[in-house]
Amino acid sequence: MPWFASELEPLLAVVAAAMDENGTLIEANAGFLRLIKVEGPQPIGTSVARFFIQPDFATLIRAQDSADGEIHRGLLTMGDYMGHTRSLRARVWRVDGRLRVLAEYDIEELERLNYTVLELNREYANAQLELAHANLRLQQREAEIVVLSLTDPLTGVGNRRRLEQALPLEISRAERTGGKFCAFMADLDHFKRVNDIYGHEAGDKVLAAFGELLRRCTRLTDVVARFGGEEFVVLMPNTDLDHALATAERIREMLSSSRIEPLPGPITVSVGVAEFAAAEQGDALLRRVDKALFEAKQSGRNRVVAG
């Protein structure tokens, strides 16, 4: 029977073994076999001297001139020089010419290892969090770039590219749902005269003010875009012609009653409005809107005309 209690035989946290002075293994529990990385049948009868690293096996057998009794108490490092080692709190003593080893894993080392693992986990978690934040910032920046690429920098409304992107989508939605869809085109009256008399800086202020007015008077679901120069287009999904005309008239009235520095008097706008017809293409809708705008200009400006 082993010199150690049978209760120790299956334990992995405790190391118990006996060997002769040549290092030949005589008895060992599961903890010792795990330490020397042995799986399967116990290597009884084979030398395990090489697994004693600090102190080494030769140092242990020289202690106390081969007399029985304790030969080592304290840290014992065991394992494979080329692999993994462990430091244990151990007692080694000689009985009848045999060395007995009883050891347990060094609690301080385990605590250090545990602390290291926790630190690594924290660093990993922090790195993952920082990566997530970086990805979010990147996504936000990409979204900002997309918005900027679709926005007119002077007026803050969409640009022509935004209009070209939105128009087929809104037509497709109207055809799919059967909902009403309208568009109107607004052109500032005598805008060239503003630039010629008051300068382009004053003209830019007028354009910016009109862009802001369009944003205030339309819904979030509407698409407002600067079509070019002093012309603006508004797409109004889920809107019939009467409501589109009312919105355009309200915008016309508000602009004509406002004052934009440095202009001494009000500036007016002409608007053409049209409702989407079944199977109509986007270009055809814009041509009808433009034709209605032309009629508004030809009939005296500062008015809204349906096409």
Residue pairs with C-beta under 8 A, 6 or more apart in sequence:
2 9
2 16
2 18
2 27
2 29
3 18
3 27
3 95
3 100
4 16
4 27
4 29
4 102
8 14
8 16
8 29
8 31
9 16
9 29
9 30
10 29
10 30
11 29
11 30
11 31
12 30
12 31
12 34
13 31
13 104
13 105
14 29
14 31
14 102
14 103
14 104
15 29
15 31
15 32
15 35
15 78
15 88
15 90
15 101
15 102
15 103
15 104
16 27
16 28
16 29
16 31
16 32
16 101
16 102
16 103
17 25
17 26
17 27
17 28
17 29
17 32
17 48
17 100
17 101
18 25
18 26
18 27
18 28
18 98
18 99
18 100
18 101
19 25
19 26
19 48
19 49
19 98
19 99
19 101
20 26
20 97
20 98
20 99
21 61
21 66
21 97
21 98
21 99
22 47
22 49
23 47
23 48
23 49
23 50
23 52
23 57
24 45
24 46
24 47
24 48
25 42
25 43
25 44
25 45
25 46
25 47
25 48
26 44
26 98
27 44
28 42
28 44
32 101
33 39
33 42
33 43
35 51
35 78
35 79
35 86
35 88
36 48
36 51
36 78
36 79
36 80
37 80
37 83
37 84
49 56
49 57
49 58
50 57
50 81
51 78
51 79
51 80
52 60
52 76
52 78
53 77
53 78
53 79
53 81
53 85
54 75
54 76
54 77
55 72
55 76
60 71
60 72
60 92
60 99
61 99
63 71
63 72
64 71
64 94
66 94
66 97
67 94
68 93
68 94
68 95
68 96
69 93
69 94
70 91
70 92
70 93
71 92
71 93
71 94
71 99
72 90
72 91
72 92
72 93
73 90
73 91
73 92
74 89
74 90
75 87
75 88
75 89
75 90
75 106
76 87
76 88
76 89
76 90
76 92
76 101
76 103
77 85
77 86
77 87
77 88
78 85
78 86
78 88
79 85
79 86
86 105
86 106
86 109
87 106
87 109
88 103
88 104
88 105
88 106
89 103
89 104
89 105
89 106
89 107
90 101
90 102
90 103
90 104
91 101
91 102
91 103
92 99
92 100
92 101
92 102
93 99
93 100
94 100
149 161
150 158
150 159
150 161
150 162
150 165
151 157
151 158
151 159
151 162
152 158
152 159
152 211
152 225
152 226
154 204
154 207
154 208
154 211
154 226
155 207
155 208
155 210
155 211
155 212
155 226
155 232
156 208
156 211
156 212
156 215
157 211
157 214
157 215
157 224
157 225
157 226
157 232
158 166
158 223
158 224
158 225
158 226
159 225
159 226
160 225
160 226
160 227
160 228
162 223
162 225
163 223
163 225
163 227
163 233
163 235
166 223
166 225
166 235
167 183
167 235
167 282
167 285
167 286
168 282
170 181
170 223
170 235
170 237
171 181
171 276
171 280
171 281
171 282
171 285
173 179
173 181
173 237
174 180
174 181
174 237
174 276
175 278
175 279
179 237
179 238
180 238
180 239
180 240
180 241
180 275
180 276
181 235
181 236
181 237
181 238
181 239
181 275
181 276
182 235
182 236
182 239
182 240
182 241
182 243
182 244
182 273
182 274
182 275
182 276
183 233
183 234
183 235
183 236
183 244
183 273
183 274
183 276
183 285
183 286
183 289
184 233
184 234
184 236
184 244
184 247
184 248
184 271
184 272
184 273
184 274
184 289
184 304
185 227
185 231
185 232
185 233
185 234
185 271
185 272
185 286
185 289
185 290
185 292
185 293
186 210
186 214
186 231
186 232
186 233
186 234
186 248
186 251
186 269
186 270
186 271
186 293
187 230
187 231
187 232
187 269
187 270
187 271
187 293
187 297
188 194
188 206
188 207
188 210
188 230
188 267
188 268
188 269
189 267
189 268
189 269
189 270
189 297
189 301
189 302
190 267
190 301
191 203
191 206
191 229
191 230
191 267
194 202
194 203
194 206
194 263
194 267
195 202
195 203
198 262
198 263
202 261
202 262
202 263
205 260
205 261
205 262
206 260
206 263
206 267
207 226
207 230
209 258
209 260
210 232
210 255
210 269
211 224
211 226
211 232
213 251
213 254
213 255
213 258
214 224
214 232
214 234
214 251
215 224
217 247
217 250
217 251
217 254
218 224
218 234
218 236
218 247
219 236
221 237
221 238
222 234
222 235
222 236
222 237
223 234
223 235
224 232
224 233
224 234
225 232
225 233
225 234
225 235
226 232
227 233
233 286
233 289
234 247
234 248
236 243
236 244
236 247
239 247
240 275
241 273
241 274
241 275
241 306
244 273
244 275
245 273
245 304
245 306
248 271
248 273
248 304
249 271
249 304
251 269
251 271
252 268
252 269
252 271
252 302
252 303
252 304
255 266
255 267
255 268
255 269
256 266
256 267
256 268
256 269
256 302
257 266
258 266
259 265
259 266
260 266
260 267
268 301
268 302
269 302
270 293
270 296
270 297
270 301
270 302
270 303
270 304
270 305
271 293
271 296
271 303
271 304
271 305
272 289
272 290
272 291
272 292
272 293
272 294
272 295
272 296
272 304
272 305
272 306
272 307
273 289
273 292
273 304
273 305
273 306
273 307
274 285
274 288
274 289
274 292
274 306
274 307
276 285
277 285
288 307
289 307
291 307
292 305
292 306
292 307
293 305
295 305
295 307
296 303
296 304
296 305
299 305
